[in-house]
Amino acid sequence: MLKQLLCYFQYILPQHLISVLMGKLANATTPWLKNSFIDYFSRAYKIDLSEAVIQNPHEFQTFNAFFTRALKPGMRPVDAAASTIVSPADGKIAQLGQIEQQQLLQAKGMYFNLSTLLGGQSETAALFENGHFATIYLAPHNYHRVHMPASGTLLQSIYIPGKLFSVNRMTSQLIPNLYARNERLVLIFETAAGPMAVILVGALIVGSMQPVWMDSPIRSKKIEISQPAEAIILKKGAELGRFLLGSTVIVLLPAGGLHWSEMAAADAPILTGQSLAILKQA
């Protein structure tokens, strides 16, 4: 009951103000301050730096640098089979399945709308009618860089301002339309399997999402739609972007021939580069 009350308490919290203040703290370079923050976080979430390029936590210039730490080469091998779509992130699969009548499953008995998720862009939503989706939740201890599920060319980015509810399991079961309410960045790619969307969903204290081709996180009070001035082509497994503090990634795939990998199921853990889905016709 207490966890439920805390969840509903988020409705009255100044979500964006909290996120801005936490963002300033996460970017602080004062050694004692950022080291204290890193040490507390490491103890609280049992952070393992053995896979990271930098293994001394105090060598990171900021908490954000620690949180979005790079891994050693080879730590996340990418399934190279042409028939596979791979996980874009480390985390747990919250839900996956087919998009039916524009509805995506959020939690048992709760759904959210495809068009709303995509900022009301009906033409973009039509690309994924009766398609497939997978929602991956990144816990605080996870590696927080996002990678390409398949090789593709960026067609469009859609930044959608919104709320910043937490996106943990409890909140997803209690807050209606959670992923279609929160701030999010929708990235649409053309791939060999057709259109693909990778959606970075913000959350409480997570107001910053930064794709690799931008110098800073996107910030706006209105929907921003843009097409790349130059071709942006990323290979499967290449870094796509990162969360400055963590959240959720949703992958959308078109209708047609694919089936989920054996390891892909709701509540199952998954790592970046592991097979998420298999195309029936590669």
C-alpha atoms as a printed R data frame, in Angstrom:
    type eleno elety resid chain resno      x       y       z
1   ATOM     1    CA   MET     A     1  0.000   0.000   0.000
2   ATOM     2    CA   LEU     A     2  2.837   2.424   0.813
3   ATOM     3    CA   LYS     A     3  4.430   1.839  -2.601
4   ATOM     4    CA   GLN     A     4  1.074   2.525  -4.254
5   ATOM     5    CA   LEU     A     5  0.656   5.780  -2.323
6   ATOM     6    CA   LEU     A     6  4.159   6.869  -3.297
7   ATOM     7    CA   CYS     A     7  3.338   6.042  -6.895
8   ATOM     8    CA   TYR     A     8  0.192   8.194  -6.905
9   ATOM     9    CA   PHE     A     9  2.082  10.958  -5.066
10  ATOM    10    CA   GLN     A    10  3.946  11.557  -8.335
11  ATOM    11    CA   TYR     A    11  0.829  13.270  -9.712
12  ATOM    12    CA   ILE     A    12  1.436  16.265  -7.439
13  ATOM    13    CA   LEU     A    13  5.235  16.308  -7.509
14  ATOM    14    CA   PRO     A    14  6.956  19.111  -9.476
15  ATOM    15    CA   GLN     A    15  8.382  16.473 -11.823
16  ATOM    16    CA   HIS     A    16 10.290  18.759 -14.166
17  ATOM    17    CA   LEU     A    17 11.731  20.914 -11.388
18  ATOM    18    CA   ILE     A    18 13.017  17.805  -9.600
19  ATOM    19    CA   SER     A    19 14.510  16.558 -12.860
20  ATOM    20    CA   VAL     A    20 16.228  19.891 -13.566
21  ATOM    21    CA   LEU     A    21 17.737  20.009 -10.085
22  ATOM    22    CA   MET     A    22 18.895  16.404 -10.289
23  ATOM    23    CA   GLY     A    23 20.330  17.133 -13.732
24  ATOM    24    CA   LYS     A    24 22.452  19.953 -12.288
25  ATOM    25    CA   LEU     A    25 23.677  17.665  -9.536
26  ATOM    26    CA   ALA     A    26 24.450  14.909 -12.048
27  ATOM    27    CA   ASN     A    27 26.586  17.349 -14.072
28  ATOM    28    CA   ALA     A    28 28.487  18.750 -11.098
29  ATOM    29    CA   THR     A    29 32.282  18.492 -11.404
30  ATOM    30    CA   THR     A    30 33.182  19.429  -7.810
31  ATOM    31    CA   PRO     A    31 35.139  16.335  -6.704
32  ATOM    32    CA   TRP     A    32 33.663  15.815  -3.217
33  ATOM    33    CA   LEU     A    33 30.116  16.362  -4.474
34  ATOM    34    CA   LYS     A    34 30.180  14.152  -7.552
35  ATOM    35    CA   ASN     A    35 32.232  11.455  -5.767
36  ATOM    36    CA   SER     A    36 29.769  11.371  -2.868
37  ATOM    37    CA   PHE     A    37 26.880  11.037  -5.301
38  ATOM    38    CA   ILE     A    38 28.653   8.261  -7.231
39  ATOM    39    CA   ASP     A    39 29.616   6.389  -4.046
40  ATOM    40    CA   TYR     A    40 26.081   6.531  -2.654
41  ATOM    41    CA   PHE     A    41 24.570   5.369  -5.943
42  ATOM    42    CA   SER     A    42 27.128   2.558  -6.281
43  ATOM    43    CA   ARG     A    43 26.308   1.235  -2.800
44  ATOM    44    CA   ALA     A    44 22.551   1.604  -3.198
45  ATOM    45    CA   TYR     A    45 22.362  -0.183  -6.555
46  ATOM    46    CA   LYS     A    46 25.403  -2.481  -6.267
47  ATOM    47    CA   ILE     A    47 27.063  -1.119  -9.412
48  ATOM    48    CA   ASP     A    48 29.593  -3.453 -11.049
49  ATOM    49    CA   LEU     A    49 32.285  -1.567 -12.949
50  ATOM    50    CA   SER     A    50 34.224  -4.668 -13.986
51  ATOM    51    CA   GLU     A    51 32.847  -4.403 -17.551
52  ATOM    52    CA   ALA     A    52 33.459  -0.658 -17.849
53  ATOM    53    CA   VAL     A    53 36.376   1.070 -19.567
54  ATOM    54    CA   ILE     A    54 36.880   3.218 -16.437
55  ATOM    55    CA   GLN     A    55 36.807   1.086 -13.290
56  ATOM    56    CA   ASN     A    56 37.740   3.669 -10.662
57  ATOM    57    CA   PRO     A    57 34.447   5.484  -9.951
58  ATOM    58    CA   HIS     A    58 36.224   8.680  -8.908
59  ATOM    59    CA   GLU     A    59 37.879   9.022 -12.327
60  ATOM    60    CA   PHE     A    60 34.569   9.983 -13.936
61  ATOM    61    CA   GLN     A    61 34.296  13.746 -14.413
62  ATOM    62    CA   THR     A    62 30.599  13.835 -13.471
63  ATOM    63    CA   PHE     A    63 27.904  11.522 -12.203
64  ATOM    64    CA   ASN     A    64 26.380  11.556 -15.699
65  ATOM    65    CA   ALA     A    65 29.679  10.315 -17.129
66  ATOM    66    CA   PHE     A    66 29.611   7.502 -14.556
67  ATOM    67    CA   PHE     A    67 25.978   6.684 -15.302
68  ATOM    68    CA   THR     A    68 26.479   6.554 -19.081
69  ATOM    69    CA   ARG     A    69 29.826   4.763 -18.782
70  ATOM    70    CA   ALA     A    70 31.264   3.010 -21.820
71  ATOM    71    CA   LEU     A    71 31.910  -0.720 -21.707
72  ATOM    72    CA   LYS     A    72 35.088  -2.502 -22.744
73  ATOM    73    CA   PRO     A    73 35.127  -3.684 -26.370
74  ATOM    74    CA   GLY     A    74 33.450  -7.058 -26.749
75  ATOM    75    CA   MET     A    75 31.362  -6.842 -23.569
76  ATOM    76    CA   ARG     A    76 28.129  -6.787 -25.593
77  ATOM    77    CA   PRO     A    77 28.599  -8.979 -28.685
78  ATOM    78    CA   VAL     A    78 25.934  -8.289 -31.299
79  ATOM    79    CA   ASP     A    79 24.041 -11.173 -32.896
80  ATOM    80    CA   ALA     A    80 25.253 -10.705 -36.462
81  ATOM    81    CA   ALA     A    81 22.707 -12.934 -38.220
82  ATOM    82    CA   ALA     A    82 20.881 -10.996 -40.946
83  ATOM    83    CA   SER     A    83 17.583 -12.417 -39.718
84  ATOM    84    CA   THR     A    84 17.782 -11.004 -36.189
85  ATOM    85    CA   ILE     A    85 16.557  -7.826 -34.549
86  ATOM    86    CA   VAL     A    86 18.623  -7.286 -31.391
87  ATOM    87    CA   SER     A    87 17.938  -5.663 -28.068
88  ATOM    88    CA   PRO     A    88 18.808  -1.946 -28.024
89  ATOM    89    CA   ALA     A    89 19.600  -1.931 -24.314
90  ATOM    90    CA   ASP     A    90 20.400  -3.850 -21.170
91  ATOM    91    CA   GLY     A    91 17.362  -4.319 -18.986
92  ATOM    92    CA   LYS     A    92 14.220  -6.309 -18.505
93  ATOM    93    CA   ILE     A    93 11.523  -6.847 -21.133
94  ATOM    94    CA   ALA     A    94  8.470  -5.199 -19.596
95  ATOM    95    CA   GLN     A    95  6.084  -6.277 -22.382
96  ATOM    96    CA   LEU     A    96  6.180  -7.365 -25.995
97  ATOM    97    CA   GLY     A    97  3.667  -8.510 -28.582
98  ATOM    98    CA   GLN     A    98  1.532  -7.370 -31.475
99  ATOM    99    CA   ILE     A    99 -0.045  -3.956 -31.910
100 ATOM   100    CA   GLU     A   100 -3.790  -4.576 -32.242
101 ATOM   101    CA   GLN     A   101 -6.241  -1.822 -33.171
102 ATOM   102    CA   GLN     A   102 -3.551   0.761 -32.334
103 ATOM   103    CA   GLN     A   103 -3.223  -0.602 -28.790
104 ATOM   104    CA   LEU     A   104  0.015  -1.660 -27.082
105 ATOM   105    CA   LEU     A   105  0.012  -3.625 -23.847
106 ATOM   106    CA   GLN     A   106  1.448  -1.661 -20.903
107 ATOM   107    CA   ALA     A   107  0.614  -4.044 -18.045
108 ATOM   108    CA   LYS     A   108 -2.072  -6.606 -17.334
109 ATOM   109    CA   GLY     A   109 -5.390  -5.049 -18.371
110 ATOM   110    CA   MET     A   110 -3.798  -1.710 -19.334
111 ATOM   111    CA   TYR     A   111 -3.036  -0.448 -22.847
112 ATOM   112    CA   PHE     A   112 -1.780   2.727 -24.498
113 ATOM   113    CA   ASN     A   113 -2.430   4.161 -27.941
114 ATOM   114    CA   LEU     A   114  0.043   3.942 -30.833
115 ATOM   115    CA   SER     A   115 -0.800   7.305 -32.399
116 ATOM   116    CA   THR     A   116 -0.634   9.070 -29.017
117 ATOM   117    CA   LEU     A   117  2.722   7.436 -28.311
118 ATOM   118    CA   LEU     A   118  4.005   8.910 -31.604
119 ATOM   119    CA   GLY     A   119  2.790  12.403 -30.801
120 ATOM   120    CA   GLY     A   120 -0.411  12.180 -32.851
121 ATOM   121    CA   GLN     A   121  1.493  11.633 -36.100
122 ATOM   122    CA   SER     A   122 -1.089   9.507 -37.929
123 ATOM   123    CA   GLU     A   123  1.054   8.876 -41.012
124 ATOM   124    CA   THR     A   124  3.881   7.588 -38.851
125 ATOM   125    CA   ALA     A   125  1.487   5.473 -36.787
126 ATOM   126    CA   ALA     A   126  0.172   3.882 -39.991
127 ATOM   127    CA   LEU     A   127  3.649   2.421 -40.603
128 ATOM   128    CA   PHE     A   128  3.205   0.196 -37.558
129 ATOM   129    CA   GLU     A   129 -0.481  -0.772 -37.841
130 ATOM   130    CA   ASN     A   130 -0.810  -4.412 -36.710
131 ATOM   131    CA   GLY     A   131  2.942  -4.437 -36.194
132 ATOM   132    CA   HIS     A   132  5.035  -5.542 -33.240
133 ATOM   133    CA   PHE     A   133  6.456  -3.850 -30.160
134 ATOM   134    CA   ALA     A   134  8.862  -4.558 -27.323
135 ATOM   135    CA   THR     A   135  9.254  -2.418 -24.193
136 ATOM   136    CA   ILE     A   136 12.562  -2.675 -22.320
137 ATOM   137    CA   TYR     A   137 12.963  -1.189 -18.847
138 ATOM   138    CA   LEU     A   138 16.432  -0.038 -17.807
139 ATOM   139    CA   ALA     A   139 16.953  -0.293 -14.045
140 ATOM   140    CA   PRO     A   140 19.362   2.113 -12.301
141 ATOM   141    CA   HIS     A   141 22.189  -0.458 -12.246
142 ATOM   142    CA   ASN     A   142 22.002  -1.204 -15.975
143 ATOM   143    CA   TYR     A   143 24.310  -0.005 -18.750
144 ATOM   144    CA   HIS     A   144 22.541   3.094 -20.075
145 ATOM   145    CA   ARG     A   145 23.599   3.532 -23.654
146 ATOM   146    CA   VAL     A   146 21.068   2.658 -26.365
147 ATOM   147    CA   HIS     A   147 22.090   0.795 -29.526
148 ATOM   148    CA   MET     A   148 20.556   0.018 -32.912
149 ATOM   149    CA   PRO     A   149 18.321  -3.074 -33.068
150 ATOM   150    CA   ALA     A   150 18.998  -3.308 -36.839
151 ATOM   151    CA   SER     A   151 21.000  -1.380 -39.408
152 ATOM   152    CA   GLY     A   152 19.041   1.607 -40.634
153 ATOM   153    CA   THR     A   153 18.868   5.134 -42.025
154 ATOM   154    CA   LEU     A   154 17.271   7.841 -39.905
155 ATOM   155    CA   LEU     A   155 14.131   9.211 -41.569
156 ATOM   156    CA   GLN     A   156 12.679  11.395 -38.838
157 ATOM   157    CA   SER     A   157 12.952  12.334 -35.184
158 ATOM   158    CA   ILE     A   158  9.966  13.408 -33.111
159 ATOM   159    CA   TYR     A   159 10.546  14.968 -29.697
160 ATOM   160    CA   ILE     A   160  7.383  14.982 -27.563
161 ATOM   161    CA   PRO     A   161  7.330  16.878 -24.245
162 ATOM   162    CA   GLY     A   162  5.322  15.342 -21.452
163 ATOM   163    CA   LYS     A   163  5.193  14.187 -17.855
164 ATOM   164    CA   LEU     A   164  8.054  12.501 -16.054
165 ATOM   165    CA   PHE     A   165  6.437   9.694 -14.083
166 ATOM   166    CA   SER     A   166  8.686   6.901 -12.887
167 ATOM   167    CA   VAL     A   167  8.561   3.910 -15.252
168 ATOM   168    CA   ASN     A   168  9.224   1.049 -12.859
169 ATOM   169    CA   ARG     A   169  6.994  -2.030 -12.636
170 ATOM   170    CA   MET     A   170  4.685  -0.615  -9.971
171 ATOM   171    CA   THR     A   171  4.096   2.640 -11.855
172 ATOM   172    CA   SER     A   172  3.423   0.822 -15.131
173 ATOM   173    CA   GLN     A   173  0.681  -1.127 -13.372
174 ATOM   174    CA   LEU     A   174 -0.956   1.932 -11.814
175 ATOM   175    CA   ILE     A   175 -0.497   4.978 -14.087
176 ATOM   176    CA   PRO     A   176 -2.713   4.796 -17.217
177 ATOM   177    CA   ASN     A   177 -1.088   5.561 -20.599
178 ATOM   178    CA   LEU     A   178  2.273   5.878 -18.869
179 ATOM   179    CA   TYR     A   179  4.548   5.716 -21.928
180 ATOM   180    CA   ALA     A   180  2.250   7.924 -23.996
181 ATOM   181    CA   ARG     A   181  2.220  10.587 -21.252
182 ATOM   182    CA   ASN     A   182  5.904  10.842 -20.461
183 ATOM   183    CA   GLU     A   183  8.437  12.907 -22.360
184 ATOM   184    CA   ARG     A   184  9.891  10.879 -25.222
185 ATOM   185    CA   LEU     A   185 12.083  10.930 -28.290
186 ATOM   186    CA   VAL     A   186 10.825   8.931 -31.284
187 ATOM   187    CA   LEU     A   187 13.418   7.966 -33.886
188 ATOM   188    CA   ILE     A   188 12.142   6.496 -37.157
189 ATOM   189    CA   PHE     A   189 14.520   4.432 -39.300
190 ATOM   190    CA   GLU     A   190 14.274   2.671 -42.643
191 ATOM   191    CA   THR     A   191 15.731  -0.826 -42.426
192 ATOM   192    CA   ALA     A   192 15.928  -3.938 -44.595
193 ATOM   193    CA   ALA     A   193 12.879  -5.201 -42.695
194 ATOM   194    CA   GLY     A   194 10.914  -1.993 -43.304
195 ATOM   195    CA   PRO     A   195 10.314   0.961 -40.957
196 ATOM   196    CA   MET     A   196 11.521   0.726 -37.362
197 ATOM   197    CA   ALA     A   197 10.949   3.083 -34.447
198 ATOM   198    CA   VAL     A   198 13.215   3.331 -31.425
199 ATOM   199    CA   ILE     A   199 11.538   5.382 -28.705
200 ATOM   200    CA   LEU     A   200 13.435   6.721 -25.695
201 ATOM   201    CA   VAL     A   201 10.991   7.398 -22.866
202 ATOM   202    CA   GLY     A   202 11.914   9.863 -20.136
203 ATOM   203    CA   ALA     A   203 11.055   9.383 -16.473
204 ATOM   204    CA   LEU     A   204 11.247  11.077 -13.084
205 ATOM   205    CA   ILE     A   205 14.703  12.717 -12.769
206 ATOM   206    CA   VAL     A   206 15.298  11.661 -16.401
207 ATOM   207    CA   GLY     A   207 14.684  14.743 -18.506
208 ATOM   208    CA   SER     A   208 17.639  14.251 -20.814
209 ATOM   209    CA   MET     A   209 17.850  11.988 -23.864
210 ATOM   210    CA   GLN     A   210 20.678  12.525 -26.307
211 ATOM   211    CA   PRO     A   211 21.174  10.829 -29.692
212 ATOM   212    CA   VAL     A   212 24.780  10.407 -30.836
213 ATOM   213    CA   TRP     A   213 24.445  12.922 -33.681
214 ATOM   214    CA   MET     A   214 23.480  15.785 -31.333
215 ATOM   215    CA   ASP     A   215 25.857  17.800 -29.166
216 ATOM   216    CA   SER     A   216 23.379  18.178 -26.316
217 ATOM   217    CA   PRO     A   217 20.076  16.704 -25.093
218 ATOM   218    CA   ILE     A   218 16.854  17.840 -26.738
219 ATOM   219    CA   ARG     A   219 14.833  20.318 -24.678
220 ATOM   220    CA   SER     A   220 11.604  21.936 -25.831
221 ATOM   221    CA   LYS     A   221  8.136  22.785 -24.549
222 ATOM   222    CA   LYS     A   222  6.472  21.730 -27.808
223 ATOM   223    CA   ILE     A   223  6.574  18.808 -30.223
224 ATOM   224    CA   GLU     A   224  9.651  19.077 -32.448
225 ATOM   225    CA   ILE     A   225  9.702  17.117 -35.724
226 ATOM   226    CA   SER     A   226 12.827  17.062 -37.858
227 ATOM   227    CA   GLN     A   227 14.427  15.247 -40.756
228 ATOM   228    CA   PRO     A   228 18.223  14.909 -40.870
229 ATOM   229    CA   ALA     A   229 20.012  17.436 -43.074
230 ATOM   230    CA   GLU     A   230 22.519  14.732 -43.992
231 ATOM   231    CA   ALA     A   231 22.092  10.984 -44.166
232 ATOM   232    CA   ILE     A   232 22.513   9.339 -40.753
233 ATOM   233    CA   ILE     A   233 23.162   5.634 -41.230
234 ATOM   234    CA   LEU     A   234 23.841   3.388 -38.246
235 ATOM   235    CA   LYS     A   235 24.795  -0.287 -38.259
236 ATOM   236    CA   LYS     A   236 23.115  -2.908 -36.106
237 ATOM   237    CA   GLY     A   237 24.593  -2.689 -32.619
238 ATOM   238    CA   ALA     A   238 26.020   0.808 -33.119
239 ATOM   239    CA   GLU     A   239 25.437   3.309 -30.341
240 ATOM   240    CA   LEU     A   240 22.283   5.327 -30.976
241 ATOM   241    CA   GLY     A   241 22.015   7.525 -27.908
242 ATOM   242    CA   ARG     A   242 21.950   7.572 -24.148
243 ATOM   243    CA   PHE     A   243 19.838   8.477 -21.154
244 ATOM   244    CA   LEU     A   244 21.327  10.962 -18.693
245 ATOM   245    CA   LEU     A   245 19.823   8.910 -15.858
246 ATOM   246    CA   GLY     A   246 17.749   5.901 -16.887
247 ATOM   247    CA   SER     A   247 14.382   4.907 -18.287
248 ATOM   248    CA   THR     A   248 12.692   2.794 -20.968
249 ATOM   249    CA   VAL     A   249 13.151   2.001 -24.658
250 ATOM   250    CA   ILE     A   250 10.281   0.912 -26.925
251 ATOM   251    CA   VAL     A   251 10.991  -0.724 -30.294
252 ATOM   252    CA   LEU     A   252  8.271  -0.723 -32.970
253 ATOM   253    CA   LEU     A   253  8.423  -3.003 -36.008
254 ATOM   254    CA   PRO     A   254  6.025  -3.286 -38.962
255 ATOM   255    CA   ALA     A   255  3.432  -5.990 -39.530
256 ATOM   256    CA   GLY     A   256  4.713  -9.094 -41.204
257 ATOM   257    CA   GLY     A   257  6.959 -12.017 -40.713
258 ATOM   258    CA   LEU     A   258  8.809 -12.119 -37.465
259 ATOM   259    CA   HIS     A   259  8.689 -14.130 -34.284
260 ATOM   260    CA   TRP     A   260 10.177 -13.372 -30.900
261 ATOM   261    CA   SER     A   261 13.408 -15.053 -29.888
262 ATOM   262    CA   GLU     A   262 13.334 -17.848 -27.332
263 ATOM   263    CA   MET     A   263 14.793 -15.572 -24.642
264 ATOM   264    CA   ALA     A   264 12.327 -12.754 -25.379
265 ATOM   265    CA   ALA     A   265  9.411 -12.838 -22.943
266 ATOM   266    CA   ALA     A   266  7.765 -10.461 -20.498
267 ATOM   267    CA   ASP     A   267  9.868 -10.044 -17.332
268 ATOM   268    CA   ALA     A   268 12.894 -11.711 -18.949
269 ATOM   269    CA   PRO     A   269 16.301 -10.001 -18.638
270 ATOM   270    CA   ILE     A   270 18.089  -9.118 -21.860
271 ATOM   271    CA   LEU     A   271 21.389  -7.527 -22.838
272 ATOM   272    CA   THR     A   272 22.320  -5.131 -25.612
273 ATOM   273    CA   GLY     A   273 22.979  -7.053 -28.827
274 ATOM   274    CA   GLN     A   274 21.150 -10.235 -27.849
275 ATOM   275    CA   SER     A   275 18.517 -11.517 -30.252
276 ATOM   276    CA   LEU     A   276 15.117  -9.965 -29.588
277 ATOM   277    CA   ALA     A   277 13.208 -11.089 -32.698
278 ATOM   278    CA   ILE     A   278 13.843 -13.169 -35.788
279 ATOM   279    CA   LEU     A   279 12.612 -12.262 -39.250
280 ATOM   280    CA   LYS     A   280 10.883 -15.163 -40.977
281 ATOM   281    CA   GLN     A   281 12.148 -13.949 -44.347
282 ATOM   282    CA   ALA     A   282 15.616 -12.480 -44.045
